[in-house]
Amino acid sequence: MSEIVANQAERKNINVFFGLINLAVAFVVVSGLWFVFLHPNGVMALYTPMYGFSLLVAFVASIVLISKVTDFYPFAGPSLGTVSWGLVRTIAAVVIMLFLVYGFFWGFIGRFGITYFSPYSIIAAGGVGAEIFNARENASTAIVYLLTAFLWVALTWSAGFGQWPWVGVQRGPAALARIGIVGLLSTIAYVVLFHPHVCYLFFPAQTMAGVEPWWSKWAMTSSAYYNLGLLLSILMWVIVSDVLWEGYPWRIVDRKGQGNLWRGLFTLIGTFVLGILSFMALLAAMNIFWLEPFEGGQYTDAPYFRYLHAGEISTFVALAAFIVKTYFGNLVNGPNIWVRAALRTVAAAIGGTLFYLFYYSSLSTFLLGKVPGIAQPEDTPLVWTLLFLSVVLIQADFFAGWPLIRKEK
C-alpha cells in the first residue's frame, strides 16, 4: 500500500500538460543535438551510421553505468543540489563515453588485444578494405555489439538481482563488485552472440579467432543482427517491467525489495521468454506485409534486416516507456497493479508506434537528413532513438526528473 501511495504522490507532482511541454522541449533538444553531432549536413556529421551509433551506445552505457551499476557512486551526496549533481553526472557520462571509445577500445583493447576494436589497428594490419572509413565502421560495429550486451546485462541485473549479493556492503565496494560481474557477463555474452560475426566481417574470415556464426543455418544469415534484434526485444521487456510494471511479476519472490538470486533468475528467464515471443510476433507481422524473407534477399527481403527491425521497433517502445514514466508519471496509478501495468504498456505501445510513424515520415527525412525509405543500409533508427533516450535518462536519473519533479525539502 505504501508503494501505491508513493506512486500516486509522484503522479500528483507531474501535470500532464507540463509533461507534454517537457516532451516538446526534449524533442527540440534532441533535434539540436542531432544537427550538431549526427546530421549528414550538420556540424560534425558523425552518423556514418556505425561511428555515431557506437558513440551513442557508449553514452547510454555510461549513463546506465553511473545510475544502475554503481548506484551513483561517487556522484551522490548532500553537498550539491539536484541541478548541480545533474550537471556533474552528465559531464562524467560524457567523459566516460569518450574514454570508452577512444581510450579503452581504440587505444587499449584494439592496440594490445583484439585488432578489430581499433580502426588504426585494422589499417596497420592491412588486407582488403583496410582504409579509414571501412575500418572505423567495422570497429564501431564491434563496440556497438559489446556495449549492447553490457546494457542488457546491466539493466537485467538492476531489475532482477538488484543489490544481491552485496546487501549491506558499503557503496564503494558494492559498486566495484557490480562493475566486475556485469563486465564479466557482458564479455561472455558478446563472445558467444557477436564475436563470430565480427570475425567474418573481414576477408579472409578470421576463422582461428572466431567460429562460424552458429545461428546462420536457421537464421538464413551470418549477421549478428539476429542476436542484436533478439537482445533488444528482450531488453524492451526488462525496461517495461521495471519502469511500467513496478518490478512485477519478478518482485513476487522478493519480499524485501532489494533483489535476490531467485528474483534475478525469474527476471532473466521471464524477460527472455517474453522477448522471444515478441521477436517472433514482429517477424510474423513483417512476413504479412513483405512476405517471407530469403537468404541473399536485399532491403526488406533480407533476413538480417527483419531481425534488426524487430529490435528497432522494440527500442521505440522502450523509449516510449521511459517517457510515460518520466514525463507523465506513469499515467495510471490505481490500486490494481495488473490493471495499471496493462494500461501503461498499451500507452507505451501507442507511443512506440507514433515514434515509428514519425521516423519513417517525410518530416523525419527533412529534419534528420536521413536516407528516405525503410531498410536502407545507411540508416538505422536506433541512433536517433538512443539519442532521445539519453536525453530522457539524463533528466530522469541525473536530474531526478527536474524541473517536472521538485523534491520537497
C-alpha positions in Angstrom: 0.0 0.0 0.0 2.9 2.4 0.7 4.2 1.9 -2.8 0.7 2.9 -4.2 0.7 6.0 -2.1 4.2 6.9 -3.2 3.3 6.4 -6.9 0.1 8.5 -6.5 2.1 11.2 -4.8 4.6 11.3 -7.7 1.8 11.3 -10.1 0.3 14.4 -8.5 3.7 16.2 -8.9 3.5 15.7 -12.7 1.0 17.7 -14.6 0.1 16.0 -18.0 0.1 19.4 -19.7 3.6 20.3 -18.4 4.7 16.8 -19.3 3.7 17.5 -22.9 5.6 20.7 -22.8 8.7 18.9 -21.4 8.4 16.3 -24.2 8.3 19.0 -26.8 11.4 20.7 -25.3 13.2 17.3 -25.2 12.3 16.8 -28.9 13.8 20.2 -29.7 17.0 19.4 -27.7 17.3 16.1 -29.5 16.9 17.8 -32.8 19.6 20.3 -32.0 22.0 17.7 -30.8 21.3 15.6 -33.9 22.1 18.6 -36.2 25.4 19.4 -34.3 26.7 15.8 -34.0 24.9 13.5 -36.4 23.1 15.3 -39.3 24.9 14.5 -42.6 24.9 18.2 -43.4 25.4 19.3 -39.8 28.5 20.4 -37.9 30.3 17.1 -37.1 28.3 14.6 -39.3 29.2 11.5 -37.2 26.3 9.5 -38.5 28.0 7.2 -40.9 26.0 5.4 -39.4 28.0 2.9 -37.3 30.5 5.5 -35.9 27.8 7.7 -34.5 25.9 4.6 -33.4 28.9 3.4 -31.3 29.3 6.8 -29.6 25.6 6.9 -28.6 25.6 3.3 -27.3 28.7 4.3 -25.3 26.9 7.3 -24.0 23.8 5.4 -22.9 26.1 2.7 -21.4 27.9 5.4 -19.4 24.5 6.7 -18.1 23.5 3.2 -17.1 26.9 2.6 -15.5 26.5 5.6 -13.3 22.8 5.2 -12.4 22.2 1.5 -12.3 25.5 -0.3 -11.9 27.4 1.9 -9.4 24.2 3.4 -7.9 25.6 6.9 -8.5 28.8 6.2 -6.5 30.6 8.5 -6.1 28.3 11.0 -7.7 25.8 11.5 -4.9 25.6 13.2 -1.5 24.1 16.2 0.3 26.9 18.6 -0.6 25.4 19.5 -4.0 21.8 20.3 -5.1 19.8 18.4 -7.7 20.8 20.6 -10.7 24.4 20.7 -9.7 24.6 16.9 -9.3 22.8 16.5 -12.6 25.5 18.6 -14.4 28.3 16.7 -12.7 26.8 13.3 -13.6 26.2 14.4 -17.2 29.8 15.6 -17.6 31.0 12.4 -16.0 28.9 10.4 -18.5 30.4 12.3 -21.5 34.0 11.7 -20.1 33.3 8.0 -19.6 31.9 7.8 -23.2 35.0 9.4 -24.7 37.3 7.2 -22.6 35.4 4.0 -23.6 35.5 4.6 -27.3 38.8 6.4 -27.8 40.8 5.2 -24.8 39.6 1.8 -23.8 38.6 0.3 -27.2 40.7 2.3 -29.8 43.7 2.9 -27.6 44.0 -0.1 -25.4 42.0 -3.2 -26.4 42.3 -2.5 -30.1 46.0 -1.8 -29.8 47.2 -4.5 -27.4 44.5 -7.2 -27.5 41.9 -7.5 -30.3 42.7 -5.7 -33.6 39.1 -5.1 -34.8 38.3 -2.8 -31.9 40.6 0.0 -33.3 40.3 1.3 -36.8 44.0 2.2 -36.8 45.0 -1.3 -35.8 42.8 -2.6 -38.7 44.6 -0.3 -41.1 48.0 -1.3 -39.8 47.2 -4.9 -40.2 46.4 -4.4 -43.9 44.2 -6.5 -46.1 41.1 -5.9 -48.1 39.1 -2.8 -47.1 41.8 -1.5 -44.7 41.1 2.2 -45.2 39.8 4.6 -42.5 36.1 4.6 -43.3 35.6 0.9 -43.5 38.0 0.3 -40.7 36.1 2.7 -38.4 32.7 1.2 -39.4 33.9 -2.3 -38.5 35.5 -1.2 -35.2 32.3 0.7 -34.4 30.2 -2.3 -35.1 32.1 -4.4 -32.6 31.8 -1.6 -30.0 28.0 -1.4 -30.6 27.7 -5.2 -30.1 29.7 -5.3 -26.9 28.0 -2.3 -25.3 24.6 -3.6 -26.2 25.5 -6.8 -24.3 26.5 -4.6 -21.4 23.2 -2.7 -21.4 21.3 -6.0 -21.4 23.3 -7.5 -18.5 23.4 -4.2 -16.5 19.7 -3.5 -16.8 18.7 -7.1 -16.2 20.9 -7.2 -13.1 19.4 -4.0 -11.8 15.8 -5.1 -12.4 16.3 -8.6 -11.0 19.3 -9.2 -8.8 19.4 -5.6 -7.6 21.8 -5.3 -4.6 22.3 -9.0 -4.2 24.6 -10.5 -3.1 26.1 -7.3 -1.7 23.2 -6.2 0.5 24.6 -4.2 3.4 28.0 -3.8 1.8 29.4 -0.2 1.6 28.5 1.6 -1.6 32.1 1.8 -3.0 33.0 -1.9 -2.7 29.5 -2.9 -3.9 29.8 -0.6 -6.9 33.1 -2.1 -7.9 31.8 -5.6 -7.4 28.8 -5.0 -9.7 31.1 -3.4 -12.3 33.1 -6.6 -12.2 30.2 -9.1 -12.5 28.4 -7.1 -15.1 31.6 -6.6 -17.1 32.4 -10.3 -17.0 28.9 -11.5 -18.0 28.8 -8.8 -20.8 32.0 -10.1 -22.2 30.8 -13.7 -22.2 27.5 -12.7 -23.9 29.5 -10.7 -26.5 31.9 -13.5 -27.3 29.0 -16.0 -27.9 26.5 -13.7 -29.6 28.5 -11.2 -31.6 32.2 -12.0 -31.8 31.8 -14.7 -34.6 30.1 -12.2 -36.8 32.8 -9.6 -36.4 35.4 -12.1 -37.3 33.6 -12.7 -40.5 33.4 -9.0 -41.5 37.0 -9.3 -42.8 38.4 -11.1 -45.8 39.7 -13.7 -45.4 37.4 -14.5 -42.4 39.3 -14.7 -39.1 38.5 -18.4 -38.6 41.1 -19.0 -35.9 39.8 -16.2 -33.8 36.1 -16.9 -34.1 33.8 -19.8 -35.0 31.5 -19.7 -38.0 28.3 -17.9 -36.8 26.4 -20.7 -35.2 23.0 -19.2 -35.9 23.5 -19.0 -39.7 21.8 -22.3 -40.6 18.4 -21.4 -39.2 18.6 -17.6 -39.3 19.4 -17.5 -43.1 22.2 -15.0 -42.3 25.6 -14.9 -40.7 24.9 -11.4 -39.4 24.7 -10.9 -35.7 21.7 -8.6 -36.3 19.8 -11.8 -35.5 21.2 -11.7 -31.9 21.1 -7.9 -31.7 17.4 -7.8 -32.6 16.5 -10.6 -30.2 18.6 -8.9 -27.4 16.8 -5.6 -28.0 13.4 -7.3 -27.9 14.3 -8.9 -24.5 15.7 -5.6 -23.2 12.4 -3.9 -24.0 10.6 -6.2 -21.6 13.3 -5.6 -19.0 12.6 -1.9 -19.2 8.8 -2.2 -19.5 8.6 -4.5 -16.4 10.9 -2.2 -14.4 9.5 1.2 -15.2 5.9 0.4 -16.1 5.1 -2.7 -14.1 7.0 -1.5 -11.0 9.1 -4.7 -11.0 6.3 -7.1 -11.2 5.9 -10.0 -11.6 9.6 -10.6 -10.7 9.3 -9.0 -7.3 6.8 -11.6 -6.1 9.8 -13.7 -5.0 11.5 -10.7 -3.4 9.8 -9.6 -0.1 12.4 -7.1 0.9 12.6 -5.4 -2.4 16.4 -5.4 -2.6 16.8 -8.1 -5.2 17.9 -11.7 -4.7 19.0 -14.8 -6.6 15.5 -16.1 -7.3 14.2 -12.7 -8.5 17.2 -12.3 -10.7 16.7 -15.7 -12.3 13.0 -15.1 -12.6 13.6 -11.8 -14.3 16.3 -13.3 -16.7 14.1 -16.2 -17.8 10.8 -14.3 -17.8 12.1 -11.4 -20.0 13.9 -13.9 -22.2 10.7 -15.7 -22.9 8.7 -12.5 -23.4 11.5 -11.2 -25.7 11.4 -14.4 -27.9 7.6 -14.2 -28.2 7.5 -10.5 -29.2 10.5 -11.1 -31.5 8.7 -13.9 -33.3 5.4 -11.9 -33.4 7.1 -8.9 -35.0 8.8 -11.2 -37.6 5.5 -12.8 -38.4 3.9 -9.3 -38.8 6.7 -8.4 -41.3 6.0 -11.6 -43.2 2.4 -10.5 -43.7 3.5 -7.1 -45.1 6.6 -8.1 -47.0 6.2 -11.9 -47.5 8.8 -14.4 -46.5 12.5 -13.2 -46.5 15.1 -15.3 -48.2 18.8 -15.8 -48.0 20.5 -13.3 -50.2 17.5 -11.0 -50.2 18.0 -7.3 -50.2 16.4 -4.5 -48.2 13.1 -5.6 -46.7 13.6 -9.1 -48.2 16.8 -9.5 -46.2 16.6 -11.8 -43.2 19.2 -9.7 -41.3 17.1 -6.6 -41.8 14.0 -8.2 -40.4 15.8 -9.2 -37.2 17.3 -5.8 -36.8 14.0 -4.1 -37.5 12.3 -6.2 -34.7 14.9 -4.7 -32.3 14.4 -1.2 -33.7 10.6 -1.4 -33.1 11.2 -2.8 -29.6 13.5 0.2 -28.9 10.8 2.6 -30.0 8.5 1.1 -27.3 11.3 1.1 -24.7 11.8 4.9 -25.4 8.0 5.5 -25.1 8.0 3.5 -21.8 10.6 5.8 -20.3 8.7 8.9 -21.5 5.4 7.5 -20.0 7.2 7.1 -16.7 9.3 10.3 -16.6 7.0 12.9 -18.3 3.6 11.6 -17.4 4.0 9.9 -14.0 3.1 6.5 -15.5 -0.4 7.9 -16.3 -2.4 5.3 -14.4 -1.9 4.8 -10.6 -4.9 2.8 -9.4 -4.9 0.2 -6.7 -4.6 -2.9 -9.0 -1.0 -3.3 -10.3 -2.1 -5.6 -13.2 -4.6 -3.1 -14.5 -2.3 -0.1 -14.3 0.6 -2.2 -15.8 -1.6 -3.2 -18.7 -2.8 0.3 -19.4 0.7 1.7 -19.2 2.0 -0.9 -21.6 -0.7 0.0 -24.1 0.3 3.6 -23.7 4.0 2.7 -24.4 3.0 0.6 -27.4 1.0 3.5 -28.8 3.9 5.9 -28.2 6.3 3.5 -29.9 4.0 3.3 -32.9 3.9 7.1 -33.1 7.7 7.3 -33.0 7.9 4.6 -35.7 5.5 6.6 -37.9 7.5 9.8 -37.3 10.8 8.3 -38.1 9.7 6.9 -41.4 7.8 10.0 -42.4 9.0 12.7 -44.8 9.2 15.1 -41.8 11.9 12.9 -40.3 13.7 12.7 -43.6 13.8 16.5 -43.7 14.7 17.1 -40.0 17.3 14.4 -39.7 18.7 14.4 -43.2 18.5 10.6 -43.3 18.1 8.3 -46.2 14.3 8.1 -47.1 12.5 4.8 -47.0 12.8 1.6 -45.0 15.7 -0.9 -44.9 18.3 1.4 -46.2 21.8 0.2 -45.3 23.0 3.7 -44.5 20.2 4.2 -41.9 19.1 2.8 -38.6 16.5 4.4 -36.3 18.4 3.0 -33.3 20.8 6.0 -33.4 18.0 8.6 -33.2 16.2 6.5 -30.6 19.3 6.2 -28.4 19.9 10.0 -28.6 16.4 10.7 -27.5 16.7 8.0 -24.8 19.9 9.5 -23.5 18.2 12.9 -23.0 15.2 11.3 -21.2 17.5 9.2 -19.0 19.7 12.2 -18.0 16.6 14.2 -16.9 15.1 11.2 -15.1 18.1 9.8 -13.4 20.8 12.5 -13.2 18.4 15.4 -12.6 15.8 13.3 -10.6 13.1 14.5 -13.0 13.8 18.2 -12.5 12.1 20.5 -13.4 8.9 18.3 -13.7 9.5 16.8 -10.3 10.7 19.1 -7.5 11.7 17.2 -4.3 10.3 18.7 -1.1 12.9 19.5 1.4 
